[in-house]
């Protein structure tokens, strides 16, 4: 058994490898040296997909079989030339059951059915009736969260900042807003069902209708596929944060609260991960091995992940370039001896 963690930063990507004990790590990289690596996923056939952005060359998607040799695809997601929308970043890549999805900014969703070689826009979302009223959050107008129901591939969710959560029940043909119960942040008079700043989404694979939402306005859970949301913050020192991650096997939830929208730093200078083992009903701080003072770096929405082992490994990357690893579902942490550039995304895969 081995574990591979791919980390995307402001100045390229880095590949960490370890065995199932996750105590000693080897690092390779940088890959895409000098480029911003913003999204990584691995398809069921073992092919890796990576989204990059260059100030000179723009954004692109690349594929690899071994994480060392990469090929840029020729027909990635794109908007019409000369149009009002510009594709500036690949925010999220998700591979599911032979299909791949890409969430981008300026906000849009694309799908590939040939392993990432060609991409088609999901215009039911990209041309949604509310589209003219979409407004960007602090990170821009970005489609950054994608979920696909593991029991019904026609049901798809997409989170867009600062617009809200959308769901399709017909394979991406039509989309409906799903924000009931979450406080609005940018109210629109003509479209009261948008203006919600979702930061991240997570899903229970055994109960796909149960979805978790780290939002600008707090932490929420839906038990009916997003139709209604309820606040779940008992034990959290703050509802504000960016990532939310679910343990694939054990069912625990993890998030990293920050002080506030205004400050966006760890509370009291302490980096703490919070865990819930009761579907968000209560939260417990995890701090053994994490720095307890003078921490002023944050954790971005894509910079935390869990592997597929039991107990699961949890991986956290910060904006100051530190990587923290727990091999026991968050009970104990170690910092890896690497200082990387600002970390945007982190993808962990365990395999035989």
Phi, psi and omega in degrees: 000138178223160178234132176240131178237120178257126185244127177257131183230181177296337187232033177122185182243157180225143183243121177255139179225142178207172173270187186293344177283334176058041179255322179243135185234146171246144183239138173235151178134182004280146165264152186054046185306126179088347178264158174273122176260117193243347182202140179216139171211166175233129181281169183297333179276006178091354180283134178268145173238138180225137176254129182235159176222133177235139177296337182263314190257358179081200184254155184204165173243138182235155178235153180205150173262343188224006180067012177238317177259122185239148177232126177282130180282154186272336188234067179280181176304140180200151170262164182298136178297138180083356179281176182285335184266139178239136177269114187247342182198142169271111184271327185211135171238133179223126174257132181211115168052050176087356177242155176233142179239145177231122172260133190228170164237144357301139199313127175191163180232134181232155181227143174238137177243014179229039176075019178095005182285322177225153186226140179240139178288144172267088190290341175301328174268314185297333178247032183303152182303337180267000193305319183295343181259002179294132180237143181284152168272193182296332179270004181103180179269093192231138171265104194240352182231129180224132173231144173234131181298120181292347179254350182207095187293349177280349180259119187227143174241148175221133177253131183231130176263134354253069185244310178138193180259136176240150176228139172246138177248006183229036175075021176099004179286315180230154185223146181228141179291144183222081186224013183296125180103350179258132179297136178287149179246330178228086187291133176247127186293327183274334182227081183292353181268007173235180183098024181249133187255082176289138179257325181196157178230148173220159187222147172273113184293336179277333175232078189299341177285350178266115184233144179246145188223117168269117187239162174304330185260007177142191179248132188224160175227143171240135176256004182226043172067020177104356180297324179220148181234146175230147183285137179227084186231014181296114182101349178275136178283345179202145176272351184273136178178185182240304183272154165217130188227143177245136173296125186296328186249318185276342176086000180286153175251150179223140174211166181233096180293143173245166189300313183185170173303320184291319189258321173055044176227161178301145183291128181059024179070016180252127175275116179226135170263139178249141183236141172237131177248014179227043175061031175092002179294327178211157184229145180234135179285143176238121186218356184293114182098348176271150181296135187259358178203158176056042173251119183233017174264151179250178178240121183282167190299330182258007190260027173219140179207164176238142175275188188253016181272173178226111002289156185284152168270140177242137185231130183229127175245143185247168178289347175266003173091009177275148176238123179249137185232135170236130179262004183226046175061029173100355182293321180226146184230151170228150174261132180284150186278049180227139173245102185265170170294176179310127187265126180261319185214160184207126182232124183246130180229127174253139183207159177283000000 
